[in-house]
Amino acid sequence: MSRKKIVAGNWKMNKTLPEAEALVKSIISGCPEGNEVTKIFFPPSLFIEKISGLVNGKANFHVGAQNCHHLPAGAYTGEVSAAGVASCGAQYVLTGHSERRIYFSESSEELRQKIDVALKNNLSPIYCVGEKINERKTNGYFHAVKKQIEDVIFYLKPDDMKRVVLAYEPVWAIGTGETATPDQAQEMHAFMRLAVAEKFGPEMAANTSILYGGSCNAGNAKELFSCPDVDGGLIGGASLKADEFLMIINSF
Ligand code: PEP
C-alpha cells in the first residue's frame, strides 16, 4: 500500500498577496525537516505563480488551483483554464467542492469535463464529495456520496484514476464548526474505498488517498487522522493560520 498522507489548505477567497506569502513562509520554516506528509496550498488563482515560486524545491510542498474551467480555453470572462493554472505551477486542482456545486451550480457533466481537462494538463484532481444535512438526517448519505462518485469518476480509465485524490466533505461540516466524528468519517471513507475497489479493483482502492474535510482543526485532526481509511485532511478555515496548519500537519 503506497497511498500518500496529505494535508491540503483551501484558502478560498481569503488573503492578500503579502499575507499569502507570509503564511507560506511561516509554514515552510515551521515544518520539521524530513516531514513526509504531502502539503498542498490552494491559494486564490492569482497567487498561484508566486506561491509556486516559494514552494519550488521544498520537499513535499505543492500548490494547487481551487478551480479551473471545464473547457480548455475560450471566451469565458473571468474564468481560469487548467492549462493556465498549470503553467503558473499548479500541480493539483480542487473539483466538486460543495461551495462550487451549490453557488456555481456545477453539474456532474461539468465535473467530468473538468477532471478530463485537468488530467490532460498534468493536474491531479482532488475530487470532493459529501452529503447535505437532510441526506445525513434521513440516512441518505451513502446513496448521495455513491452517486457523486459513480457519476463523475467511474468513467475514468484506470491510469487516470491513479492520479485522483478523493475528499469526503460532509456539507453540514464545512465552515460550520461541526465536525464528523471519527466513527462517521471512518465509516464513509471505508465505504468510498469499497466503491473504488468495486469499480477499479482492490489495488487501486488501497492506493487512493481519501481526505476528510469539514471543520478539521488542530484540536480534532489527530483523532480523525488515526482512522485507518482517513489519509489526511482538506482544511479550510484552519489552513489560514500557520501555527494551526503546522499542528494539523503534525497530527499523523
Ligand atoms: C473546505 O472548504 O474544504 C473545508 C473543509 O472548510 P472548513 O475546514 O472551513 O470547514
Boltz pocket constraint, residues with backbone or C-beta under 6 A from the ligand:
constraints:
  - pocket:
      binder: B
      contacts: [[A, 10], [A, 169], [A, 173], [A, 174], [A, 175], [A, 176], [A, 177], [A, 213], [A, 214], [A, 215], [A, 216], [A, 234], [A, 235], [A, 236], [A, 237], [A, 238]]
      max_distance: 6.0
